[in-house]
Amino acid sequence: MERPSNVFVFETPEQLALAAVERLVDYSNELRDTTEGFSVALAGGNTPRRVYELLATERFKNRVEWSQVHLFFGDERCVPPEHPDSNYAMAYEALISKVPIPAKNVHRMIGESNPNEGALEYENELRTFFAGLTWPRFDLVLLGMGEDGHTASLFPDSAALKEMSRWVVATRNEQSRQERITLTVPVFNHARRTMVLVTGKKKAQRLKEVLRRQPGSGQLPVQAITPINGMLEWLVDADAASLL
Ligand code: 6PG
């Protein structure tokens, strides 16, 4: 299979994380003076953790104008913010607690209340931040991909995946029975730039299917990520790319 030109393969997860951070830092500086700050929707899960840790190191953190950065979340698990499953907790520990970002620039999803209320509250927060826009326009979205092809908390066959008017919805991971809050497909597809980070042999088969986009095959959630007027890049490690 010929590898699409927006798929970048790195020998190791560490090299992938470094490349993601370099892109993020450069991009934040390019956009800093041209937009209302630099808005990023963070991914949860394990893969992005190293990206956040690297970004918080001396090597990178001084290259970012943190007062201009706004951190959002692509999805959240419905747990309190200090819970080990919380995406906010992971980002806080790896990044937010280590960089001089103003507290008001960190836009956390409220995972500890009723999921529908948490989703509505986050949608209102986004509508305030992206005032006047039909859809939010994140400068950068980071995403991961699960072994089943899910991304953010958009799971296969879920109603959330088909949502075309709300910006944020409550949903559930049917495997773990965990309640979630997630941004919707149109929100992701209005971003300026999106990076999907995929590592590990276990995801190799799914990645191959996703990138092959066989006609007639059911659409996997991550295949719904098709930016309308933005750039989509896949950053994958050699293990995940081993079947491409
Ligand atoms: C989450 C996510 C989710 C994640 C994938 C990949 O909150 O779990 O945002 O979509 O990105 O499940 O997760 P890993 O990187 O842990 O494999």
Boltz pocket constraint, residues with backbone or C-beta under 6 A from the ligand:
constraints:
  - pocket:
      binder: B
      contacts: [[A, 42], [A, 43], [A, 44], [A, 45], [A, 46], [A, 47], [A, 48], [A, 74], [A, 75], [A, 76], [A, 77], [A, 87], [A, 143], [A, 144], [A, 145], [A, 146], [A, 147], [A, 150], [A, 151], [A, 152], [A, 153], [A, 197]]
      max_distance: 6.0
